[in-house]
Amino acid sequence: MNYANYEDAIVQGRKVRIIGWPTSVTFASPSTIGNLKDMCTLHDGLLTGSIRWVRMSSADVKAHAEDLQERQDEGEIIGKKRKR
C-alpha cells in the first residue's frame, strides 16, 4: 500500500479508507514500525475488525477532495512526489 500518498492514491484513487487506526500508532507502513506493542495493537485491531477498510460514498469522496484542495491551498504538502 502507498502509505506516503494515502490521501491521494488510496482515498481519492480507490475511494476507500481505513477507519479505527489507533491514535497511539503512527500511520505508516508496518515494516517501519519498530515497536512490538504497536504491531500487536494493529494485528489485534485487524483481527477483531476495529480497524477495517470501508468504501466511501460519492459525497464522502467529493468532501475529501475539497478538504485536500483546501489543505493544499493553505500550503500543506500532501503526499510525496515519486522519482521520475
N, C-alpha and C positions, 0 to 999 in steps of 0.2 A: 504494500500500500504506500502511497505517496504522502507521508506524514508532513513533509515540508510544504507541500502545496495542497493540503487537505481541503481548505476552504474553497479553492477554485476547482481543482481537478476532481475531487471526490464529491463534495456537497453540490457544487454547481454542475459539474460534468455528469455525475451519476445519479443525482437527485436523491441521495441517501445521506444519513448522518448517524453518528454513534451517539447514543444517549446513555447516561449513567456512568460516564467515566469519572472515577473518583478525583476530587479536587486535590487530594494529597499526592497524587501520582502525576508527574509531568506528562503531557500529551506528546508522546514521541514513540518512535519505533521501539518495540520491546527489546530489540537487540542492543539498544543504547541504555536501557535501564539496568543499572548495575546493583540494584538492591533487591535481595531475595524477598523481603517483605512486600515490596511494591509489586513484584512479579506474582506473588501468591494472591495479592489483592485483585489484580487483573484476572488471573486464572479463575479464581473463585467467582468473581462477578460475571464472567462469561459463562461459566457452568450453570450458575443459578438463574441467569437471564436478567440480572440487574444492570448489566452492561450489554447493549444489543444495538443492532442496526435497525433503523426504521426508514421506510420510504417517506419522502416529503411530498406534500400536496403541491400543486402548481402555485397556489397562493404563497405557501411557505418558501418555495424556490424563488419566486419574484421578490418577496420581502427580504430574503437573504441576499439576493443580487443588489438590491437597493442599499442594504446595510454595508455590503462590501464596497460599493461605489462611494458612499459617504465617507467610509474609513480611508479609502484611497485619496479622496479629495482633501481630507484633513492631513494628508502626508504620511499616513501609516503604510508601511511596506507589507503587503500581503503576499506570503509565499516566498519562494526563492527561484530566481531565474536559472534555467538549465544551461549548461555549457553547450555551445554550438560545435 
